[in-house]
Amino acid sequence: MPSGLVVSAHAADFVWRAGGAIALYAEKGYDMTVVCLSYGERGESAKLWRQSGMTMDQVKASRRAEAEEAAAILGAEIQFLDLGDYPLRVSDDALYQLADLIQAKRPEFILSHSRQDPYNFDHPLATHVAQEARVIAQAHGHNPEAEVIGAPGVFLFEPHQPEQCNWKPQVFLNIDSVWEKKYRAFETMAAQEHLWEYYTRVALQRGAQAKRNSGKQITYAEAYERVFPLVTEAFL
């Protein structure tokens, strides 16, 4: 079975930025896996922390439950490494764990964050770790008994403020057929309800750009930046 991997810094990032891709490829029969490096418990759970008597364990449990429900709607397996956020810190053990997962899943593509984000340092660290784990998984000396992977494409999903992150949309993915699933996944993220409308507007804007660049009737789209060149035998 073909597979795809999403490396998300926090428990909700994969929903806003790659939920359409996850649902679309899950419907195509791909084994989709989401790895959340943290729950976003410190920096992305303000609504929960405003509740009297809230504890760290309660926040983590709530964000985990939201992410699990969202992943189920989108059709993905989800794993949590619980590495903390604000700041996110990734040990060598966690890096090797991710590399081992890449070797086991052998994804055809990996989705993660932009390489820069002056507003959230967890995001570029997450994509650095995802890409470093990919390189480790390609090394013949890492788990020599295991078959090394090929060269899965890496695509960087849209940051919250792309102009400030030196991120440029190079791929538009038509998600019209799975938009309802993506929005249902939005609705599981009660801790960040303020973002539902924002990311709906982003999907509509990228849909308009996708339509203009293709001539196709597209309403909702996700945008991605490529890390590696496209290797092909034909332009179209």
C-alpha positions as CSV (number, residue, x, y, z in Angstrom):
1,M,0.0,0.0,0.0
2,P,1.4,3.4,-0.9
3,S,1.8,5.8,2.0
4,G,2.3,9.4,3.0
5,L,3.7,11.0,6.2
6,V,2.8,14.4,7.8
7,V,5.1,15.8,10.5
8,S,3.3,18.4,12.6
9,A,4.9,20.5,15.2
10,H,1.7,20.8,17.3
11,A,-1.6,18.8,17.5
12,A,-3.6,21.1,15.2
13,D,-1.1,22.1,12.5
14,F,-1.8,19.2,10.3
15,V,-5.5,20.0,10.2
16,W,-5.3,23.6,9.1
17,R,-2.5,23.2,6.7
18,A,-2.6,19.6,5.3
19,G,-6.0,18.2,6.2
20,G,-7.1,18.3,2.6
21,A,-4.1,16.4,1.4
22,I,-4.5,13.8,4.1
23,A,-8.1,13.2,3.3
24,L,-7.6,13.2,-0.5
25,Y,-4.8,10.6,-0.4
26,A,-6.5,8.5,2.3
27,E,-9.5,8.2,-0.2
28,K,-7.0,7.2,-2.9
29,G,-6.0,4.2,-0.7
30,Y,-2.8,5.7,0.8
31,D,-1.8,4.7,4.3
32,M,-1.6,8.2,5.8
33,T,0.3,8.8,9.1
34,V,0.5,12.0,11.1
35,V,3.2,12.5,13.7
36,C,2.6,15.3,16.2
37,L,5.8,16.3,17.8
38,S,3.9,18.0,20.6
39,Y,0.3,18.7,21.8
40,G,0.7,22.5,21.5
41,E,-0.1,22.5,25.2
42,R,1.7,25.7,26.1
43,G,1.5,28.0,23.1
44,E,-1.5,27.0,21.2
45,S,-4.1,26.2,23.9
46,A,-5.0,29.7,25.3
47,K,-8.7,29.0,25.3
48,L,-8.2,26.0,27.6
49,W,-5.8,27.8,29.9
50,R,-8.4,30.5,30.5
51,Q,-10.5,27.9,32.3
52,S,-10.2,27.9,36.1
53,G,-8.2,25.1,37.6
54,M,-6.8,23.8,34.3
55,T,-3.7,21.6,34.5
56,M,-1.0,20.6,32.0
57,D,-2.2,17.0,31.9
58,Q,-5.8,18.1,31.2
59,V,-4.6,20.4,28.4
60,K,-2.6,17.6,26.8
61,A,-5.4,15.2,27.1
62,S,-7.9,17.6,25.5
63,R,-5.6,18.5,22.6
64,R,-4.8,14.8,22.1
65,A,-8.5,13.9,21.9
66,E,-9.1,16.7,19.4
67,A,-6.3,15.6,17.2
68,E,-7.3,11.9,17.3
69,E,-10.8,12.8,16.3
70,A,-9.6,15.0,13.5
71,A,-7.2,12.3,12.2
72,A,-10.0,9.8,12.2
73,I,-12.2,12.1,10.1
74,L,-9.4,12.6,7.6
75,G,-8.6,8.9,7.5
76,A,-5.1,8.9,9.0
77,E,-3.2,7.1,11.7
78,I,-1.8,9.5,14.3
79,Q,1.1,9.3,16.7
80,F,2.3,11.7,19.4
81,L,5.9,12.1,20.5
82,D,5.0,14.5,23.4
83,L,8.2,16.6,23.0
84,G,6.8,19.8,24.4
85,D,6.2,23.1,22.7
86,Y,7.2,26.8,23.2
87,P,10.0,25.6,23.1
88,L,10.0,22.4,21.1
89,R,13.1,20.3,21.7
90,V,13.9,17.1,19.8
91,S,16.3,14.5,21.2
92,D,18.4,12.2,19.1
93,D,16.2,9.3,20.4
94,A,13.1,11.1,19.0
95,L,14.9,11.8,15.7
96,Y,15.8,8.1,15.3
97,Q,12.3,7.2,16.2
98,L,11.0,9.3,13.3
99,A,13.7,7.9,11.0
100,D,12.7,4.4,11.9
101,L,9.1,5.3,11.1
102,I,10.1,6.6,7.7
103,Q,12.0,3.4,7.0
104,A,9.0,1.3,8.1
105,K,6.3,3.3,6.2
106,R,8.4,4.1,3.2
107,P,6.3,7.2,2.3
108,E,6.0,8.5,-1.2
109,F,5.9,12.0,0.2
110,I,6.4,13.9,3.4
111,L,4.5,17.0,4.4
112,S,5.8,19.5,7.0
113,H,6.3,23.2,7.9
114,S,8.0,26.1,6.2
115,R,11.7,26.4,6.7
116,Q,11.4,29.8,8.3
117,D,8.8,31.3,10.7
118,P,9.8,34.2,12.9
119,Y,6.5,34.0,14.8
120,N,6.9,30.3,15.8
121,F,10.3,28.7,16.1
122,D,8.7,25.2,16.7
123,H,7.6,25.1,13.0
124,P,11.0,25.4,11.3
125,L,12.5,23.0,13.8
126,A,9.8,20.4,13.0
127,T,10.5,20.5,9.3
128,H,14.2,20.4,9.9
129,V,13.7,17.3,12.0
130,A,11.4,15.7,9.4
131,Q,14.0,16.3,6.6
132,E,16.9,15.1,8.8
133,A,15.0,12.0,9.7
134,R,14.5,11.4,5.9
135,V,18.2,11.6,5.3
136,I,19.0,9.3,8.2
137,A,16.4,6.8,6.8
138,Q,18.3,6.9,3.5
139,A,21.6,6.0,5.1
140,H,22.8,2.4,4.6
141,G,24.5,2.4,8.0
142,H,21.2,3.3,9.9
143,N,19.5,0.0,10.7
144,P,21.8,-2.0,8.2
145,E,19.4,-4.9,8.3
146,A,16.5,-2.7,7.0
147,E,16.1,-1.7,3.4
148,V,17.0,1.9,2.8
149,I,14.3,4.2,1.5
150,G,14.3,5.9,-1.9
151,A,13.8,9.7,-2.2
152,P,10.3,10.7,-1.1
153,G,9.3,14.2,-2.1
154,V,9.0,16.8,0.6
155,F,6.4,19.5,0.4
156,L,6.1,22.3,2.9
157,F,2.6,23.4,3.8
158,E,1.5,27.0,4.1
159,P,2.6,29.0,7.2
160,H,0.2,31.4,8.9
161,Q,2.0,34.4,7.5
162,P,3.8,33.2,4.3
163,E,5.2,36.6,3.3
164,Q,7.2,36.7,6.6
165,C,8.4,33.1,6.2
166,N,10.0,33.4,2.8
167,W,7.6,30.6,1.7
168,K,6.3,30.5,-1.9
169,P,3.4,28.4,-3.2
170,Q,4.7,26.1,-6.0
171,V,2.0,23.4,-5.9
172,F,-1.7,23.9,-5.6
173,L,-3.7,20.8,-4.5
174,N,-7.4,20.7,-5.5
175,I,-9.3,19.6,-2.3
176,D,-12.8,20.3,-3.4
177,S,-13.8,16.6,-3.1
178,V,-12.7,16.4,0.5
179,W,-13.4,20.0,1.7
180,E,-16.3,18.9,3.9
181,K,-14.0,16.4,5.7
182,K,-11.4,19.0,6.2
183,Y,-13.9,21.4,7.7
184,R,-15.3,18.7,9.9
185,A,-11.8,18.2,11.2
186,F,-11.6,22.0,11.8
187,E,-14.6,21.6,14.1
188,T,-12.9,19.2,16.4
189,M,-10.3,21.8,17.2
190,A,-12.4,23.6,19.9
191,A,-9.3,25.0,21.6
192,Q,-8.5,27.0,18.4
193,E,-12.0,27.8,17.1
194,H,-10.8,31.3,16.1
195,L,-8.9,29.7,13.3
196,W,-11.7,28.0,11.5
197,E,-12.8,31.0,9.5
198,Y,-9.2,32.1,8.8
199,Y,-8.2,28.8,7.2
200,T,-11.5,28.6,5.3
201,R,-10.5,31.9,3.7
202,V,-7.0,30.6,3.0
203,A,-8.5,27.5,1.2
204,L,-10.8,29.8,-0.9
205,Q,-7.9,32.1,-1.8
206,R,-5.7,29.2,-2.9
207,G,-8.6,27.7,-4.8
208,A,-9.0,30.9,-6.8
209,Q,-5.3,30.9,-7.6
210,A,-5.4,27.2,-8.5
211,K,-8.3,27.9,-10.9
212,R,-6.4,30.8,-12.5
213,N,-3.3,28.7,-13.0
214,S,-5.1,25.7,-14.4
215,G,-8.3,26.8,-16.1
216,K,-10.1,24.2,-14.0
217,Q,-13.1,24.8,-11.8
218,I,-11.6,24.7,-8.3
219,T,-13.1,26.3,-5.2
220,Y,-10.8,25.0,-2.4
221,A,-7.1,24.3,-2.5
222,E,-4.0,23.8,-0.4
223,A,-0.7,25.3,-1.4
224,Y,2.7,23.7,-0.9
225,E,6.4,24.6,-1.5
226,R,8.7,21.9,-3.0
227,V,12.0,21.1,-1.4
228,F,13.4,18.9,-4.1
229,P,13.2,19.1,-7.9
230,L,10.4,17.3,-9.8
231,V,11.8,14.4,-11.7
232,T,9.6,13.5,-14.7
233,E,9.5,12.2,-18.2
234,A,7.0,14.8,-19.4
235,F,6.0,18.3,-18.4
236,L,2.3,17.5,-18.5
